[in-house]
Amino acid sequence: MTHQDRNLLTGDSPLASNALGLLAADVLVNAVKND
């Protein structure tokens, strides 16, 4: 499971690394679009 709190992205376990990477990519794309 992954979590986002403002600019902090975390994952519950090493198994969450793929989902965390996907979440981070989405957050980065949205940050660039809104900048």
N, CA, C and O atoms as a CHARMM CRD file, in Angstrom:
* protein
*
  140
    1    1 MET  N      0.84900  -1.17200   0.00000 PROA 1      0.00000
    2    1 MET  CA     0.00000   0.00000   0.00000 PROA 1      0.00000
    3    1 MET  C      0.89500   1.23600   0.00000 PROA 1      0.00000
    4    1 MET  O      1.92400   1.26800   0.67500 PROA 1      0.00000
    5    2 THR  N      0.49900   2.24200  -0.75400 PROA 2      0.00000
    6    2 THR  CA     1.24700   3.49700  -0.80600 PROA 2      0.00000
    7    2 THR  C      0.39700   4.62000  -0.23400 PROA 2      0.00000
    8    2 THR  O     -0.83100   4.54100  -0.20900 PROA 2      0.00000
    9    3 HSD  N      1.07000   5.65900   0.22200 PROA 3      0.00000
   10    3 HSD  CA     0.39400   6.79700   0.83700 PROA 3      0.00000
   11    3 HSD  C      1.00400   8.08600   0.31600 PROA 3      0.00000
   12    3 HSD  O      2.20400   8.15800   0.04900 PROA 3      0.00000
   13    4 GLN  N      0.15400   9.11100   0.17400 PROA 4      0.00000
   14    4 GLN  CA     0.63200  10.44000  -0.19800 PROA 4      0.00000
   15    4 GLN  C      0.08100  11.44100   0.80100 PROA 4      0.00000
   16    4 GLN  O     -1.12800  11.52000   1.01700 PROA 4      0.00000
   17    5 ASP  N      0.97900  12.20400   1.40900 PROA 5      0.00000
   18    5 ASP  CA     0.60400  13.28400   2.31200 PROA 5      0.00000
   19    5 ASP  C      1.34800  14.51900   1.84300 PROA 5      0.00000
   20    5 ASP  O      2.54000  14.67700   2.10700 PROA 5      0.00000
   21    6 ARG  N      0.63900  15.39100   1.14600 PROA 6      0.00000
   22    6 ARG  CA     1.22800  16.56800   0.50300 PROA 6      0.00000
   23    6 ARG  C      2.37300  16.13500  -0.40200 PROA 6      0.00000
   24    6 ARG  O      2.11700  15.53200  -1.44400 PROA 6      0.00000
   25    7 ASN  N      3.62300  16.41500  -0.04900 PROA 7      0.00000
   26    7 ASN  CA     4.76800  16.06900  -0.89400 PROA 7      0.00000
   27    7 ASN  C      5.48700  14.80400  -0.44800 PROA 7      0.00000
   28    7 ASN  O      6.50700  14.44100  -1.03300 PROA 7      0.00000
   29    8 LEU  N      4.98000  14.13000   0.56900 PROA 8      0.00000
   30    8 LEU  CA     5.61300  12.91800   1.08200 PROA 8      0.00000
   31    8 LEU  C      4.92700  11.68700   0.50800 PROA 8      0.00000
   32    8 LEU  O      3.71900  11.50700   0.66200 PROA 8      0.00000
   33    9 LEU  N      5.71000  10.84200  -0.15600 PROA 9      0.00000
   34    9 LEU  CA     5.20100   9.58400  -0.70200 PROA 9      0.00000
   35    9 LEU  C      5.87300   8.44600   0.04600 PROA 9      0.00000
   36    9 LEU  O      7.09800   8.42700   0.17200 PROA 9      0.00000
   37   10 THR  N      5.08800   7.49700   0.54500 PROA 10     0.00000
   38   10 THR  CA     5.65500   6.36900   1.27900 PROA 10     0.00000
   39   10 THR  C      4.99400   5.06900   0.84000 PROA 10     0.00000
   40   10 THR  O      3.89700   5.06400   0.28200 PROA 10     0.00000
   41   11 GLY  N      5.68700   3.97300   1.10300 PROA 11     0.00000
   42   11 GLY  CA     5.14800   2.64800   0.83600 PROA 11     0.00000
   43   11 GLY  C      5.27600   1.79000   2.07600 PROA 11     0.00000
   44   11 GLY  O      6.21300   1.95300   2.85600 PROA 11     0.00000
   45   12 ASP  N      4.33500   0.87500   2.26000 PROA 12     0.00000
   46   12 ASP  CA     4.29300   0.03800   3.46000 PROA 12     0.00000
   47   12 ASP  C      5.36800  -1.03800   3.50500 PROA 12     0.00000
   48   12 ASP  O      5.78900  -1.44900   4.58600 PROA 12     0.00000
   49   13 SER  N      5.81600  -1.49800   2.34300 PROA 13     0.00000
   50   13 SER  CA     6.75400  -2.61400   2.33500 PROA 13     0.00000
   51   13 SER  C      7.55300  -2.59100   1.04100 PROA 13     0.00000
   52   13 SER  O      7.22200  -1.83900   0.12400 PROA 13     0.00000
   53   14 PRO  N      8.59400  -3.39900   0.95500 PROA 14     0.00000
   54   14 PRO  CA     9.34100  -3.48900  -0.30800 PROA 14     0.00000
   55   14 PRO  C      8.45400  -3.92300  -1.47500 PROA 14     0.00000
   56   14 PRO  O      8.73900  -3.58900  -2.62500 PROA 14     0.00000
   57   15 LEU  N      7.39400  -4.65500  -1.19300 PROA 15     0.00000
   58   15 LEU  CA     6.48100  -5.08000  -2.25300 PROA 15     0.00000
   59   15 LEU  C      5.69100  -3.90800  -2.83500 PROA 15     0.00000
   60   15 LEU  O      5.11600  -4.02800  -3.91700 PROA 15     0.00000
   61   16 ALA  N      5.65800  -2.78700  -2.13600 PROA 16     0.00000
   62   16 ALA  CA     4.93400  -1.60900  -2.60800 PROA 16     0.00000
   63   16 ALA  C      5.78900  -0.75000  -3.53100 PROA 16     0.00000
   64   16 ALA  O      5.33000   0.29800  -3.98300 PROA 16     0.00000
   65   17 SER  N      7.00900  -1.16100  -3.82000 PROA 17     0.00000
   66   17 SER  CA     7.92200  -0.30600  -4.58700 PROA 17     0.00000
   67   17 SER  C      7.40500  -0.00300  -5.98500 PROA 17     0.00000
   68   17 SER  O      7.58000   1.11900  -6.46100 PROA 17     0.00000
   69   18 ASN  N      6.77800  -0.95200  -6.65600 PROA 18     0.00000
   70   18 ASN  CA     6.25600  -0.68600  -7.99700 PROA 18     0.00000
   71   18 ASN  C      5.12800   0.34000  -7.94000 PROA 18     0.00000
   72   18 ASN  O      5.11000   1.28800  -8.72500 PROA 18     0.00000
   73   19 ALA  N      4.20100   0.15500  -7.02600 PROA 19     0.00000
   74   19 ALA  CA     3.09500   1.10500  -6.88000 PROA 19     0.00000
   75   19 ALA  C      3.60900   2.47500  -6.46500 PROA 19     0.00000
   76   19 ALA  O      3.07200   3.49700  -6.89200 PROA 19     0.00000
   77   20 LEU  N      4.64200   2.50100  -5.63700 PROA 20     0.00000
   78   20 LEU  CA     5.22400   3.76700  -5.21100 PROA 20     0.00000
   79   20 LEU  C      5.86300   4.48000  -6.39700 PROA 20     0.00000
   80   20 LEU  O      5.74000   5.69800  -6.52700 PROA 20     0.00000
   81   21 GLY  N      6.53100   3.74600  -7.24800 PROA 21     0.00000
   82   21 GLY  CA     7.12000   4.33900  -8.44900 PROA 21     0.00000
   83   21 GLY  C      6.06300   4.90600  -9.37500 PROA 21     0.00000
   84   21 GLY  O      6.24500   5.98900  -9.93200 PROA 21     0.00000
   85   22 LEU  N      4.96200   4.19300  -9.55000 PROA 22     0.00000
   86   22 LEU  CA     3.87000   4.69200 -10.38900 PROA 22     0.00000
   87   22 LEU  C      3.24100   5.94400  -9.78700 PROA 22     0.00000
   88   22 LEU  O      2.92600   6.89000 -10.50800 PROA 22     0.00000
   89   23 LEU  N      3.05900   5.95200  -8.47700 PROA 23     0.00000
   90   23 LEU  CA     2.50900   7.12300  -7.79900 PROA 23     0.00000
   91   23 LEU  C      3.44800   8.31000  -7.93900 PROA 23     0.00000
   92   23 LEU  O      3.00400   9.42500  -8.21300 PROA 23     0.00000
   93   24 ALA  N      4.74100   8.07900  -7.75300 PROA 24     0.00000
   94   24 ALA  CA     5.72200   9.15800  -7.87000 PROA 24     0.00000
   95   24 ALA  C      5.73200   9.73600  -9.28300 PROA 24     0.00000
   96   24 ALA  O      5.83300  10.95100  -9.44900 PROA 24     0.00000
   97   25 ALA  N      5.62900   8.89000 -10.29400 PROA 25     0.00000
   98   25 ALA  CA     5.60500   9.37000 -11.67700 PROA 25     0.00000
   99   25 ALA  C      4.37900  10.24500 -11.91400 PROA 25     0.00000
  100   25 ALA  O      4.48600  11.29900 -12.54000 PROA 25     0.00000
  101   26 ASP  N      3.22800   9.82500 -11.42700 PROA 26     0.00000
  102   26 ASP  CA     2.01000  10.62700 -11.58700 PROA 26     0.00000
  103   26 ASP  C      2.13300  11.97200 -10.88400 PROA 26     0.00000
  104   26 ASP  O      1.72900  13.00000 -11.42800 PROA 26     0.00000
  105   27 VAL  N      2.68800  11.97000  -9.67900 PROA 27     0.00000
  106   27 VAL  CA     2.84700  13.20800  -8.91900 PROA 27     0.00000
  107   27 VAL  C      3.80600  14.15400  -9.63800 PROA 27     0.00000
  108   27 VAL  O      3.55100  15.35600  -9.70700 PROA 27     0.00000
  109   28 LEU  N      4.90300  13.62400 -10.17100 PROA 28     0.00000
  110   28 LEU  CA     5.86000  14.46500 -10.89100 PROA 28     0.00000
  111   28 LEU  C      5.24700  15.05400 -12.15300 PROA 28     0.00000
  112   28 LEU  O      5.45300  16.23200 -12.44500 PROA 28     0.00000
  113   29 VAL  N      4.50600  14.26300 -12.89800 PROA 29     0.00000
  114   29 VAL  CA     3.85600  14.76900 -14.11600 PROA 29     0.00000
  115   29 VAL  C      2.86200  15.87000 -13.76400 PROA 29     0.00000
  116   29 VAL  O      2.82100  16.90100 -14.43500 PROA 29     0.00000
  117   30 ASN  N      2.06700  15.66700 -12.72800 PROA 30     0.00000
  118   30 ASN  CA     1.10800  16.69400 -12.31600 PROA 30     0.00000
  119   30 ASN  C      1.80500  17.95500 -11.83100 PROA 30     0.00000
  120   30 ASN  O      1.31500  19.05800 -12.07500 PROA 30     0.00000
  121   31 ALA  N      2.93200  17.81900 -11.15300 PROA 31     0.00000
  122   31 ALA  CA     3.67600  18.98300 -10.67600 PROA 31     0.00000
  123   31 ALA  C      4.22200  19.79300 -11.84400 PROA 31     0.00000
  124   31 ALA  O      4.21300  21.02300 -11.80400 PROA 31     0.00000
  125   32 VAL  N      4.69300  19.11700 -12.87400 PROA 32     0.00000
  126   32 VAL  CA     5.22600  19.81800 -14.04300 PROA 32     0.00000
  127   32 VAL  C      4.09700  20.49900 -14.81300 PROA 32     0.00000
  128   32 VAL  O      4.26700  21.62000 -15.29300 PROA 32     0.00000
  129   33 LYS  N      2.95500  19.84000 -14.93600 PROA 33     0.00000
  130   33 LYS  CA     1.81100  20.42500 -15.64300 PROA 33     0.00000
  131   33 LYS  C      1.29800  21.67300 -14.93900 PROA 33     0.00000
  132   33 LYS  O      0.91200  22.64000 -15.59600 PROA 33     0.00000
  133   34 ASN  N      1.29100  21.66000 -13.61300 PROA 34     0.00000
  134   34 ASN  CA     0.74600  22.77200 -12.83100 PROA 34     0.00000
  135   34 ASN  C      1.74500  23.88900 -12.59900 PROA 34     0.00000
  136   34 ASN  O      1.38500  24.92900 -12.04800 PROA 34     0.00000
  137   35 ASP  N      2.97000  23.70200 -12.99800 PROA 35     0.00000
  138   35 ASP  CA     4.00600  24.71300 -12.74000 PROA 35     0.00000
  139   35 ASP  C      4.04700  25.77500 -13.77500 PROA 35     0.00000
  140   35 ASP  O      4.86600  26.69000 -13.68900 PROA 35     0.00000
